[in-house]
Structure formats: C-alpha cells, structure tokens
Amino acid sequence: MTTAVPRGPNPLRRWSLLARFAGLPRLAQLLLLTQLAFNLGFYLVVPFLAVHLADDLAMAGWAVGIVLGARTFSQQGLFVVGGALADRFGTRPVVLAGCAVRVAGFVVLALAPTFPVVLAGAMLTGFAGALFSPAVEAALADEGTRLERHGTITRSELFGLFAICGELGAVTGPLLGAALLRVDFWLTCLVAAAAFTAILFGHHRLLPALPPRSFGEPILAGWGDVLRNRMFLAFALGYSAYLVSYNQLYLALPVELQRATGGQEALGWMFALASVLIVVCQLPLAAWARTRLGAARALPLGFGLLATAFVTVSATAPADPPPGVFALAPAIALVTFVTFGQMLAVPVAQDMVARLAGEQRLGSYFGFLSSAGGFAVLAGSTGVGALLDRARTPTPDAALPWIVLAMLPAVGGLLLWLVARRGPPPRHEDNDDP
C-alpha cells in the first residue's frame, strides 16, 4: 500500500517545492539540473540570433523570419519523432544524440557566413531539442510515477520543479549571453557548445541505460486516432496561435527595442523579466486557473492577454518613442502580457490535451500538438518577419504588424473557448490500467 502525498492547494506547500530538491534521489536531481543547464545553454544564443542575423550578417526581415521559424519548426514539429525514438531505443542514447547534435549546431552558427549555413545551424539546434526534450520529459514522467508511488513527491510537483529549474536557466542565460555578445556572437555560440558538451558527458556518466518502453512498436502508432479526433484537431489549431505569439519574443521584441531605443542592449533583461515572472508566479497562477476559472475561462483569458500584448505595442508604434527609460514601456508590457498569458493558458491547455485524448496515446497527441505548432510558427514567422520591416521606424503603418499579431491569439482563444465549452469526450475508463 502506497503512502498518499497531500495534494491540496496549500500555498506553503507549493512554495516549498525548491526546498524538496535535496530530498530527491540522484536520478531526479540529474534530470532537474539537466533542464537548468539545457536552458542556460539555449538562452545564451537564441534570444540574440535575430540581432546577429540582422546586424552582423545584414539579412532582410524575411530571411531572419525563415531562420527563426525553421529553428522552431525543427524542434516543435519533430517532437513526435524524438519521443518515438526514445520509446523505441531508450532514453539514454536519444539524450546523448540530442546533446551531440546541439553542440554541432552551435559550432555551425558560430562560423556560418551565409544564409544557407546559418539555416542549417539553426535547424540542427532545433532538431537537437526535438531529440533531447521529449526523452528527458519521458524519463522524468517515469521517475515521477515511481516517486509518487513511494510517497516522495507527486508527479505534478516534480514537473513543477522541472519548470522552475528551466526558468532559472532561462534567467541566467540571456544575461550571460548579453555580456558575451559585447565580444562577438561566435564566442556566445562556443560557450553554449561547451555547456552542452558538459551536459553530454554528465549524462554519459550518470544517466542509467534503462530498457526501451515500447520496443518494436510502430513509430506512428496512434496517429490515426489523433486524426479522427475532430475536437482535438480544432484545439490544436487554436493552440498553435500561442506558439506563434510566444515566438515573437525572439522575432518581434528585438524590432521593438531597436525602434524604441536604437539598440538591443535591454534584450537580455527582457528575457530575464519573463523568466522571473514565471519562477515567482507560475505555480500559484496555474493553481488559481485550475481551481477558480476552469478551462472555459482560463484559456480565452490567457489568449486575451497574448492579444493585449501586441495591441499595447500597436498603440505606440507609429509615434516617436519617449525619452529615457520610458521608451522601454511598450517592450516591458509586451513581455509581461505574453508571459502572464502563457502562465494562465498553457498548464490548463496541457491538461486538456490528456482529457481530449481520453487519457490514451498521449505521446501521439502531444507530438501532434507540437508538430502543428511548428508548422504554424514556420508560416507565421516568415509572414510576420516581412511585415515587421514596417515596424522598425515610427511611421503611420508601423502598427500593422502588431495588429496582425494580436488577431492570431484572439481567434485562437475563441476557438479554444468553443472547444472547452463543448467539453472533452468521456474517458475510456474500461481501458485504464488497474
């Protein structure tokens, strides 16, 4: 008989998650620290990639959009492949392969002189994430199930710690990247490559070689079930607007900072602001959305905040920026509204995925969701990248890109509200594990 772990909405218990890290076994600690180091290396480079492409390599807005969109698509769109490979061959080899591919991608970005080479390096870094992240999350889910059975910690609490560790890496990464960028972009890439080399050797030494979970199962098993689930397909279409919106922190935010201040020196601080907000507010806000709002209200409210972020910038884009630190106000509002919209909507949406799937074939459903988002980001970033050239100077049509961006989450939130009101299909209770 297992010992039940309290699950009530006790705020003191939620805030004690970080203190419980020391009481976790070695494998859980390794996976949590991996997420911290992984985000540290990632955020050293990616937030500054658009600046490097536009300023150092003199690429046009459409080219920058293609590079950033392709990087996101090669990660988000191929999550289903990484998850399937982890199931087929085991977590350890896929994690190690992901680390090696990302090291190669950062080295290519450090040395790339032309658009095709930059595109290849960006796609390598994205595909590495598609290999690495699903495998680590699968390992963490397995470990969380085991620890919950022993009364050590619930799986949801373990994933809460995972998110916080990731954001701690996301806080320090942009700040370190901004400092290194004062030297050169190639140094930033090589430091990130060194960080992932350390992760590679750490996992080679410490990550156990556990047997594959579903050896011999077809990689695309379950996709037919996904494609027949019309309610989930509508949900995935609406949810894709979130990924397009969040991607604007990499594409549109540097443009706004350039317009307002003449440079991107504050970019690292903007990402640090987003990460601090998530570390401080994610757990209590997600609990409030789950217990007080429900999906039918939390999802449109979160997507409404995403739309508000872009509406705020559209109101100031045609005018000359105010003097001093006040010029940063639209960028701060953009980051704040996007982050709160993400914190409010995403945990509720992830819970809805499992319910829309009937608690079955979750890998196929989450993989499809990421793939759909990757396609949306690729198309959206290319189009928005071209439109953002209008927003670089305070002209009458400078608000157009921001209005288009605001419409995407507004329509997506409406679609998710309709799905949430209709409700997910009933669970397949007869197929549940004993």
FITOR-564235 format. One record per residue (C-alpha): residue number from 0; residue in three letters; x, y, z. Coordinates in steps of 0.1 Angstrom, whole numbers, plus 2048, in hexadecimal, padded with zeros to 3 digits. Layout:
# residues N
(r NUM, 'Ala', (X, Y, Z)),
...
# end
This chain:
# residues 434
(r 0, 'Met', (800, 800, 800)),
(r 1, 'Thr', (80F, 821, 7F5)),
(r 2, 'Thr', (810, 841, 80B)),
(r 3, 'Ala', (7FA, 85D, 7FE)),
(r 4, 'Val', (80A, 87E, 7F8)),
(r 5, 'Pro', (7F5, 89C, 801)),
(r 6, 'Arg', (7E7, 8AE, 7E2)),
(r 7, 'Gly', (7D4, 8CB, 7F1)),
(r 8, 'Pro', (7D9, 8EE, 7E5)),
(r 9, 'Asn', (7EE, 8F7, 804)),
(r 10, 'Pro', (803, 916, 7F9)),
(r 11, 'Leu', (81F, 90E, 811)),
(r 12, 'Arg', (822, 8EB, 802)),
(r 13, 'Arg', (824, 8FA, 7DF)),
(r 14, 'Trp', (840, 911, 7E9)),
(r 15, 'Ser', (853, 8F5, 7FA)),
(r 16, 'Leu', (85A, 8E4, 7D9)),
(r 17, 'Leu', (87D, 8F2, 7D6)),
(r 18, 'Ala', (886, 8E7, 7F9)),
(r 19, 'Arg', (87C, 8C3, 7F1)),
(r 20, 'Phe', (897, 8C0, 7D6)),
(r 21, 'Ala', (8B1, 8B3, 7EF)),
(r 22, 'Gly', (89A, 897, 7F9)),
(r 23, 'Leu', (896, 889, 7D6)),
(r 24, 'Pro', (8AA, 86B, 7CA)),
(r 25, 'Arg', (8C8, 86F, 7B4)),
(r 26, 'Leu', (8B7, 868, 792)),
(r 27, 'Ala', (89B, 882, 799)),
(r 28, 'Gln', (8B5, 89C, 7A3)),
(r 29, 'Leu', (8C9, 895, 783)),
(r 30, 'Leu', (8AB, 89A, 76D)),
(r 31, 'Leu', (8A1, 8BA, 77F)),
(r 32, 'Leu', (8C5, 8C8, 77C)),
(r 33, 'Thr', (8C6, 8BE, 758)),
(r 34, 'Gln', (8A8, 8D4, 750)),
(r 35, 'Leu', (8BA, 8F1, 762)),
(r 36, 'Ala', (8DA, 8EC, 74E)),
(r 37, 'Phe', (8C7, 8E5, 72E)),
(r 38, 'Asn', (8B5, 907, 730)),
(r 39, 'Leu', (8D4, 919, 73A)),
(r 40, 'Gly', (8E6, 90E, 71B)),
(r 41, 'Phe', (8C7, 914, 705)),
(r 42, 'Tyr', (8C0, 937, 711)),
(r 43, 'Leu', (8E5, 941, 70D)),
(r 44, 'Val', (8DF, 941, 6E7)),
(r 45, 'Val', (8BC, 940, 6DA)),
(r 46, 'Pro', (8AF, 962, 6E8)),
(r 47, 'Phe', (8CC, 973, 6D6)),
(r 48, 'Leu', (8CA, 960, 6B6)),
(r 49, 'Ala', (8B3, 979, 6A5)),
(r 50, 'Val', (8CA, 996, 6AE)),
(r 51, 'His', (8E8, 983, 6A0)),
(r 52, 'Leu', (8D6, 97B, 680)),
(r 53, 'Ala', (8C9, 99F, 67A)),
(r 54, 'Asp', (8E7, 9B3, 686)),
(r 55, 'Asp', (906, 99D, 681)),
(r 56, 'Leu', (8FB, 98A, 661)),
(r 57, 'Ala', (8E4, 9A5, 654)),
(r 58, 'Met', (8C7, 98D, 64C)),
(r 59, 'Ala', (8A5, 99A, 642)),
(r 60, 'Gly', (887, 996, 659)),
(r 61, 'Trp', (878, 979, 645)),
(r 62, 'Ala', (899, 966, 647)),
(r 63, 'Val', (89B, 96B, 66D)),
(r 64, 'Gly', (877, 95F, 66F)),
(r 65, 'Ile', (87F, 940, 65B)),
(r 66, 'Val', (89D, 937, 671)),
(r 67, 'Leu', (88B, 93C, 692)),
(r 68, 'Gly', (86C, 92A, 685)),
(r 69, 'Ala', (880, 90D, 678)),
(r 70, 'Arg', (892, 909, 699)),
(r 71, 'Thr', (871, 908, 6AC)),
(r 72, 'Phe', (861, 8F1, 693)),
(r 73, 'Ser', (87F, 8D9, 693)),
(r 74, 'Gln', (87A, 8D6, 6B9)),
(r 75, 'Gln', (855, 8D9, 6BF)),
(r 76, 'Gly', (84B, 8C8, 69F)),
(r 77, 'Leu', (861, 8AA, 6A5)),
(r 78, 'Phe', (85A, 8A4, 6CA)),
(r 79, 'Val', (845, 886, 6C0)),
(r 80, 'Val', (863, 877, 6AF)),
(r 81, 'Gly', (879, 87C, 6CD)),
(r 82, 'Gly', (85F, 86D, 6E4)),
(r 83, 'Ala', (85A, 84F, 6CE)),
(r 84, 'Leu', (880, 849, 6CB)),
(r 85, 'Ala', (883, 84B, 6F1)),
(r 86, 'Asp', (867, 831, 6F4)),
(r 87, 'Arg', (877, 81B, 6DA)),
(r 88, 'Phe', (89C, 81D, 6E4)),
(r 89, 'Gly', (89C, 829, 708)),
(r 90, 'Thr', (8A1, 84B, 718)),
(r 91, 'Arg', (8C7, 84A, 71C)),
(r 92, 'Pro', (8D2, 847, 6F8)),
(r 93, 'Val', (8B9, 861, 6EC)),
(r 94, 'Val', (8C3, 87A, 707)),
(r 95, 'Leu', (8E8, 876, 6FE)),
(r 96, 'Ala', (8E1, 879, 6D9)),
(r 97, 'Gly', (8CD, 899, 6E0)),
(r 98, 'Cys', (8EA, 8A8, 6F3)),
(r 99, 'Ala', (903, 8A0, 6D7)),
(r 100, 'Val', (8EC, 8AF, 6BC)),
(r 101, 'Arg', (8E7, 8CF, 6CF)),
(r 102, 'Val', (90D, 8D3, 6D4)),
(r 103, 'Ala', (911, 8CF, 6AF)),
(r 104, 'Gly', (8F5, 8E8, 6A8)),
(r 105, 'Phe', (905, 903, 6BE)),
(r 106, 'Val', (927, 8FE, 6AE)),
(r 107, 'Val', (918, 902, 68C)),
(r 108, 'Leu', (906, 922, 697)),
(r 109, 'Ala', (926, 930, 6A5)),
(r 110, 'Leu', (938, 92C, 684)),
(r 111, 'Ala', (91B, 931, 66B)),
(r 112, 'Pro', (921, 94D, 652)),
(r 113, 'Thr', (903, 949, 63B)),
(r 114, 'Phe', (8DD, 943, 63D)),
(r 115, 'Pro', (8DE, 91E, 633)),
(r 116, 'Val', (8F8, 915, 64D)),
(r 117, 'Val', (8E6, 92A, 668)),
(r 118, 'Leu', (8C6, 918, 65F)),
(r 119, 'Ala', (8D7, 8F6, 662)),
(r 120, 'Gly', (8E5, 8FF, 684)),
(r 121, 'Ala', (8C4, 90C, 691)),
(r 122, 'Met', (8B2, 8EC, 686)),
(r 123, 'Leu', (8CD, 8D6, 697)),
(r 124, 'Thr', (8C7, 8E8, 6B8)),
(r 125, 'Gly', (8A2, 8E4, 6B4)),
(r 126, 'Phe', (8A3, 8BF, 6AB)),
(r 127, 'Ala', (8BA, 8B9, 6C9)),
(r 128, 'Gly', (89F, 8C7, 6E0)),
(r 129, 'Ala', (886, 8B0, 6CF)),
(r 130, 'Leu', (89C, 892, 6D8)),
(r 131, 'Phe', (8A6, 89E, 6FB)),
(r 132, 'Ser', (887, 8AD, 70A)),
(r 133, 'Pro', (86D, 892, 705)),
(r 134, 'Ala', (886, 877, 711)),
(r 135, 'Val', (88D, 88B, 731)),
(r 136, 'Glu', (868, 892, 737)),
(r 137, 'Ala', (860, 86D, 732)),
(r 138, 'Ala', (87B, 863, 74B)),
(r 139, 'Leu', (86E, 87D, 764)),
(r 140, 'Ala', (84B, 870, 760)),
(r 141, 'Asp', (856, 84D, 767)),
(r 142, 'Glu', (86A, 858, 785)),
(r 143, 'Gly', (84D, 86D, 791)),
(r 144, 'Thr', (836, 84F, 790)),
(r 145, 'Arg', (84E, 83A, 7A4)),
(r 146, 'Leu', (854, 856, 7BE)),
(r 147, 'Glu', (82F, 85C, 7C1)),
(r 148, 'Arg', (829, 837, 7C9)),
(r 149, 'His', (842, 839, 7E5)),
(r 150, 'Gly', (833, 859, 7F3)),
(r 151, 'Thr', (852, 86E, 7EC)),
(r 152, 'Ile', (843, 888, 7D5)),
(r 153, 'Thr', (826, 88A, 7BD)),
(r 154, 'Arg', (82D, 88A, 798)),
(r 155, 'Ser', (81D, 8AC, 794)),
(r 156, 'Glu', (834, 8BA, 7AF)),
(r 157, 'Leu', (852, 8AB, 79E)),
(r 158, 'Phe', (848, 8BB, 77D)),
(r 159, 'Gly', (843, 8DC, 790)),
(r 160, 'Leu', (867, 8D9, 79C)),
(r 161, 'Phe', (871, 8D1, 778)),
(r 162, 'Ala', (861, 8F1, 76B)),
(r 163, 'Ile', (871, 906, 786)),
(r 164, 'Cys', (894, 8F8, 77F)),
(r 165, 'Gly', (88E, 900, 75A)),
(r 166, 'Glu', (885, 924, 761)),
(r 167, 'Leu', (8A4, 928, 778)),
(r 168, 'Gly', (8B9, 91E, 75A)),
(r 169, 'Ala', (8A4, 936, 744)),
(r 170, 'Val', (8AB, 952, 75D)),
(r 171, 'Thr', (8D1, 94F, 75D)),
(r 172, 'Gly', (8D5, 945, 738)),
(r 173, 'Pro', (8CA, 966, 729)),
(r 174, 'Leu', (8DE, 97B, 742)),
(r 175, 'Leu', (8FE, 967, 73B)),
(r 176, 'Gly', (8F6, 968, 716)),
(r 177, 'Ala', (8F3, 98E, 716)),
(r 178, 'Ala', (915, 991, 727)),
(r 179, 'Leu', (925, 979, 70E)),
(r 180, 'Leu', (915, 98B, 6F1)),
(r 181, 'Arg', (92A, 9A9, 6F9)),
(r 182, 'Val', (948, 995, 6ED)),
(r 183, 'Asp', (939, 982, 6CF)),
(r 184, 'Phe', (91C, 96B, 6C6)),
(r 185, 'Trp', (934, 94E, 6BE)),
(r 186, 'Leu', (941, 94E, 6E2)),
(r 187, 'Thr', (91D, 94C, 6EF)),
(r 188, 'Cys', (917, 92D, 6D8)),
(r 189, 'Leu', (937, 91C, 6E3)),
(r 190, 'Val', (92F, 921, 708)),
(r 191, 'Ala', (90D, 912, 702)),
(r 192, 'Ala', (91D, 8F5, 6F0)),
(r 193, 'Ala', (934, 8F0, 70D)),
(r 194, 'Ala', (916, 8EF, 725)),
(r 195, 'Phe', (905, 8D4, 711)),
(r 196, 'Thr', (926, 8C0, 70F)),
(r 197, 'Ala', (926, 8C0, 735)),
(r 198, 'Ile', (902, 8B4, 735)),
(r 199, 'Leu', (90B, 899, 71C)),
(r 200, 'Phe', (927, 88B, 732)),
(r 201, 'Gly', (911, 88E, 752)),
(r 202, 'His', (8F6, 879, 743)),
(r 203, 'His', (90E, 860, 734)),
(r 204, 'Arg', (91B, 85B, 757)),
(r 205, 'Leu', (8FC, 85D, 76C)),
(r 206, 'Leu', (8DD, 855, 757)),
(r 207, 'Pro', (8D4, 830, 75B)),
(r 208, 'Ala', (8CF, 81B, 73C)),
(r 209, 'Leu', (8AB, 810, 742)),
(r 210, 'Pro', (899, 7F9, 72A)),
(r 211, 'Pro', (883, 809, 70F)),
(r 212, 'Arg', (85F, 80D, 719)),
(r 213, 'Ser', (84F, 802, 6F8)),
(r 214, 'Phe', (869, 7F0, 6E4)),
(r 215, 'Gly', (85A, 7E4, 6C3)),
(r 216, 'Glu', (83C, 7FB, 6C3)),
(r 217, 'Pro', (837, 80E, 6A2)),
(r 218, 'Ile', (843, 832, 6A5)),
(r 219, 'Leu', (822, 840, 698)),
(r 220, 'Ala', (80C, 82A, 6AE)),
(r 221, 'Gly', (7EE, 83E, 6BA)),
(r 222, 'Trp', (7EF, 859, 6A0)),
(r 223, 'Gly', (7CF, 84B, 68F)),
(r 224, 'Asp', (7BD, 850, 6B0)),
(r 225, 'Val', (7CA, 874, 6B2)),
(r 226, 'Leu', (7BE, 87C, 68F)),
(r 227, 'Arg', (79B, 86F, 696)),
(r 228, 'Asn', (797, 885, 6B5)),
(r 229, 'Arg', (788, 8A4, 6A5)),
(r 230, 'Met', (784, 8B6, 6C6)),
(r 231, 'Phe', (7AA, 8B2, 6CD)),
(r 232, 'Leu', (7B3, 8BD, 6AA)),
(r 233, 'Ala', (79F, 8DD, 6B0)),
(r 234, 'Phe', (7B0, 8E1, 6D2)),
(r 235, 'Ala', (7D3, 8DD, 6C2)),
(r 236, 'Leu', (7CB, 8F7, 6A7)),
(r 237, 'Gly', (7C1, 911, 6C2)),
(r 238, 'Tyr', (7DE, 908, 6D9)),
(r 239, 'Ser', (7F7, 90E, 6BD)),
(r 240, 'Ala', (7F0, 933, 6C0)),
(r 241, 'Tyr', (801, 932, 6E2)),
(r 242, 'Leu', (821, 924, 6D3)),
(r 243, 'Val', (821, 93F, 6B8)),
(r 244, 'Ser', (81B, 95A, 6D2)),
(r 245, 'Tyr', (836, 94D, 6EA)),
(r 246, 'Asn', (84F, 94B, 6CD)),
(r 247, 'Gln', (84C, 971, 6C9)),
(r 248, 'Leu', (862, 975, 6E8)),
(r 249, 'Tyr', (87E, 96A, 6D0)),
(r 250, 'Leu', (873, 97B, 6B0)),
(r 251, 'Ala', (85D, 99A, 6B8)),
(r 252, 'Leu', (86B, 9A4, 6D9)),
(r 253, 'Pro', (88E, 9AD, 6CB)),
(r 254, 'Val', (87D, 9C2, 6B1)),
(r 255, 'Glu', (869, 9D6, 6CB)),
(r 256, 'Leu', (889, 9DB, 6E0)),
(r 257, 'Gln', (89B, 9E8, 6C1)),
(r 258, 'Arg', (87F, A00, 6B9)),
(r 259, 'Ala', (87C, A0D, 6DC)),
(r 260, 'Thr', (8A0, A0E, 6E8)),
(r 261, 'Gly', (8B6, A0B, 6C9)),
(r 262, 'Gly', (8C5, 9EA, 6D4)),
(r 263, 'Gln', (8BE, 9C9, 6E6)),
(r 264, 'Glu', (8D3, 9CE, 705)),
(r 265, 'Ala', (8B3, 9C8, 71A)),
(r 266, 'Leu', (8AB, 9A7, 709)),
(r 267, 'Gly', (8BB, 992, 724)),
(r 268, 'Trp', (8A9, 9A4, 73F)),
(r 269, 'Met', (888, 99F, 72D)),
(r 270, 'Phe', (88D, 979, 72D)),
(r 271, 'Ala', (898, 97A, 751)),
(r 272, 'Leu', (877, 98C, 75A)),
(r 273, 'Ala', (863, 971, 749)),
(r 274, 'Ser', (876, 955, 75B)),
(r 275, 'Val', (873, 966, 77D)),
(r 276, 'Leu', (84D, 96A, 778)),
(r 277, 'Ile', (84A, 945, 770)),
(r 278, 'Val', (860, 93A, 78E)),
(r 279, 'Val', (84C, 950, 7A6)),
(r 280, 'Cys', (829, 94D, 798)),
(r 281, 'Gln', (825, 92D, 784)),
(r 282, 'Leu', (81B, 915, 79F)),
(r 283, 'Pro', (801, 92A, 7B2)),
(r 284, 'Leu', (7F2, 938, 791)),
(r 285, 'Ala', (7EF, 916, 782)),
(r 286, 'Ala', (7DE, 90A, 7A2)),
(r 287, 'Trp', (7C6, 928, 7A2)),
(r 288, 'Ala', (7BD, 922, 77E)),
(r 289, 'Arg', (7B6, 8FD, 784)),
(r 290, 'Thr', (7A2, 901, 7A4)),
(r 291, 'Arg', (790, 922, 79E)),
(r 292, 'Leu', (78C, 927, 779)),
(r 293, 'Gly', (78B, 906, 767)),
(r 294, 'Ala', (796, 901, 743)),
(r 295, 'Ala', (778, 913, 733)),
(r 296, 'Arg', (783, 934, 744)),
(r 297, 'Ala', (7A9, 92F, 749)),
(r 298, 'Leu', (7B0, 928, 724)),
(r 299, 'Pro', (79F, 946, 715)),
(r 300, 'Leu', (7AC, 95D, 731)),
(r 301, 'Gly', (7D0, 951, 72B)),
(r 302, 'Phe', (7CD, 956, 706)),
(r 303, 'Gly', (7BD, 977, 70B)),
(r 304, 'Leu', (7DC, 982, 71E)),
(r 305, 'Leu', (7F1, 977, 701)),
(r 306, 'Ala', (7DC, 98C, 6EA)),
(r 307, 'Thr', (7DF, 9AA, 702)),
(r 308, 'Ala', (805, 9A8, 701)),
(r 309, 'Phe', (805, 9B0, 6DC)),
(r 310, 'Val', (7E9, 9C9, 6DE)),
(r 311, 'Thr', (7FD, 9DC, 6F7)),
(r 312, 'Val', (81B, 9DF, 6E0)),
(r 313, 'Ser', (805, 9E8, 6C2)),
(r 314, 'Ala', (7F8, A06, 6D5)),
(r 315, 'Thr', (81B, A15, 6D8)),
(r 316, 'Ala', (82D, A08, 6B9)),
(r 317, 'Pro', (823, A25, 6A1)),
(r 318, 'Ala', (830, A40, 6BA)),
(r 319, 'Asp', (853, A4B, 6C3)),
(r 320, 'Pro', (85F, A39, 6E2)),
(r 321, 'Pro', (860, A4D, 703)),
(r 322, 'Pro', (881, A56, 712)),
(r 323, 'Gly', (895, A41, 72B)),
(r 324, 'Val', (889, A21, 73B)),
(r 325, 'Phe', (865, A29, 731)),
(r 326, 'Ala', (86D, A1E, 70E)),
(r 327, 'Leu', (86E, 9FA, 71C)),
(r 328, 'Ala', (84B, 9FB, 729)),
(r 329, 'Pro', (83B, 9EA, 70A)),
(r 330, 'Ala', (855, 9CF, 70A)),
(r 331, 'Ile', (850, 9C8, 72F)),
(r 332, 'Ala', (82A, 9C7, 729)),
(r 333, 'Leu', (82F, 9AF, 70C)),
(r 334, 'Val', (845, 997, 721)),
(r 335, 'Thr', (82E, 999, 740)),
(r 336, 'Phe', (80D, 993, 72E)),
(r 337, 'Val', (81C, 976, 719)),
(r 338, 'Thr', (82B, 966, 738)),
(r 339, 'Phe', (80B, 968, 74C)),
(r 340, 'Gly', (7F6, 95C, 72F)),
(r 341, 'Gln', (80E, 93E, 72C)),
(r 342, 'Met', (80D, 936, 751)),
(r 343, 'Leu', (7E7, 938, 752)),
(r 344, 'Ala', (7DE, 925, 733)),
(r 345, 'Val', (7FA, 90B, 72D)),
(r 346, 'Pro', (7F6, 8F5, 74C)),
(r 347, 'Val', (7D0, 8F3, 747)),
(r 348, 'Ala', (7D5, 8EB, 722)),
(r 349, 'Gln', (7EE, 8CF, 72A)),
(r 350, 'Asp', (7D5, 8C0, 741)),
(r 351, 'Met', (7BA, 8C2, 727)),
(r 352, 'Val', (7D0, 8AF, 70E)),
(r 353, 'Ala', (7D0, 890, 724)),
(r 354, 'Arg', (7AA, 893, 729)),
(r 355, 'Leu', (7A3, 898, 704)),
(r 356, 'Ala', (7B9, 879, 6FE)),
(r 357, 'Gly', (7A4, 865, 716)),
(r 358, 'Glu', (7C4, 860, 72A)),
(r 359, 'Gln', (7D0, 849, 70E)),
(r 360, 'Arg', (7ED, 84B, 6F5)),
(r 361, 'Leu', (7FA, 86B, 706)),
(r 362, 'Gly', (81B, 86B, 6F3)),
(r 363, 'Ser', (809, 86C, 6D2)),
(r 364, 'Tyr', (7F2, 888, 6DD)),
(r 365, 'Phe', (80E, 89E, 6EC)),
(r 366, 'Gly', (824, 897, 6CF)),
(r 367, 'Phe', (809, 8A2, 6B6)),
(r 368, 'Leu', (803, 8C1, 6CB)),
(r 369, 'Ser', (827, 8CB, 6C8)),
(r 370, 'Ser', (829, 8C3, 6A3)),
(r 371, 'Ala', (80A, 8D8, 69C)),
(r 372, 'Gly', (81A, 8F5, 6B0)),
(r 373, 'Gly', (83A, 8F1, 69D)),
(r 374, 'Phe', (829, 8F4, 67B)),
(r 375, 'Ala', (816, 913, 688)),
(r 376, 'Val', (836, 923, 695)),
(r 377, 'Leu', (848, 91D, 674)),
(r 378, 'Ala', (82C, 92D, 660)),
(r 379, 'Gly', (825, 948, 679)),
(r 380, 'Ser', (849, 952, 67E)),
(r 381, 'Thr', (850, 955, 659)),
(r 382, 'Gly', (832, 96B, 653)),
(r 383, 'Val', (836, 980, 673)),
(r 384, 'Gly', (85C, 984, 66C)),
(r 385, 'Ala', (854, 995, 64C)),
(r 386, 'Leu', (839, 9AB, 65C)),
(r 387, 'Leu', (850, 9B5, 678)),
(r 388, 'Asp', (865, 9C9, 661)),
(r 389, 'Arg', (849, 9E3, 663)),
(r 390, 'Ala', (84D, 9E5, 689)),
(r 391, 'Arg', (872, 9EE, 689)),
(r 392, 'Thr', (86A, A14, 686)),
(r 393, 'Pro', (84D, A28, 694)),
(r 394, 'Thr', (838, A2B, 675)),
(r 395, 'Pro', (811, A2B, 671)),
(r 396, 'Asp', (811, A06, 667)),
(r 397, 'Ala', (829, 9FB, 682)),
(r 398, 'Ala', (80B, 9EE, 696)),
(r 399, 'Leu', (801, 9D5, 67B)),
(r 400, 'Pro', (818, 9B8, 685)),
(r 401, 'Trp', (80D, 9BB, 6AA)),
(r 402, 'Ile', (7E8, 9BB, 6A0)),
(r 403, 'Val', (7EC, 99C, 68C)),
(r 404, 'Leu', (7FF, 98C, 6A9)),
(r 405, 'Ala', (7E2, 995, 6C0)),
(r 406, 'Met', (7C8, 985, 6AA)),
(r 407, 'Leu', (7D9, 963, 6AB)),
(r 408, 'Pro', (7D5, 95C, 6D1)),
(r 409, 'Ala', (7B3, 96D, 6D1)),
(r 410, 'Val', (7A6, 954, 6B7)),
(r 411, 'Gly', (7B8, 937, 6C7)),
(r 412, 'Gly', (7AA, 93F, 6E9)),
(r 413, 'Leu', (787, 940, 6DB)),
(r 414, 'Leu', (78C, 91E, 6CB)),
(r 415, 'Leu', (799, 90F, 6EC)),
(r 416, 'Trp', (77C, 91E, 6FF)),
(r 417, 'Leu', (764, 90C, 6E7)),
(r 418, 'Val', (776, 8EB, 6EC)),
(r 419, 'Ala', (778, 8EF, 712)),
(r 420, 'Arg', (753, 8F8, 714)),
(r 421, 'Arg', (749, 8D9, 700)),
(r 422, 'Gly', (75F, 8C4, 717)),
(r 423, 'Pro', (777, 8A7, 711)),
(r 424, 'Pro', (76A, 884, 708)),
(r 425, 'Pro', (764, 86C, 725)),
(r 426, 'Arg', (782, 859, 732)),
(r 427, 'His', (787, 835, 727)),
(r 428, 'Glu', (784, 828, 74A)),
(r 429, 'Asp', (782, 804, 73E)),
(r 430, 'Asn', (7A5, 807, 730)),
(r 431, 'Asp', (7B5, 817, 74F)),
(r 432, 'Asp', (7D2, 804, 75F)),
(r 433, 'Pro', (7C9, 7F4, 780)),
# end
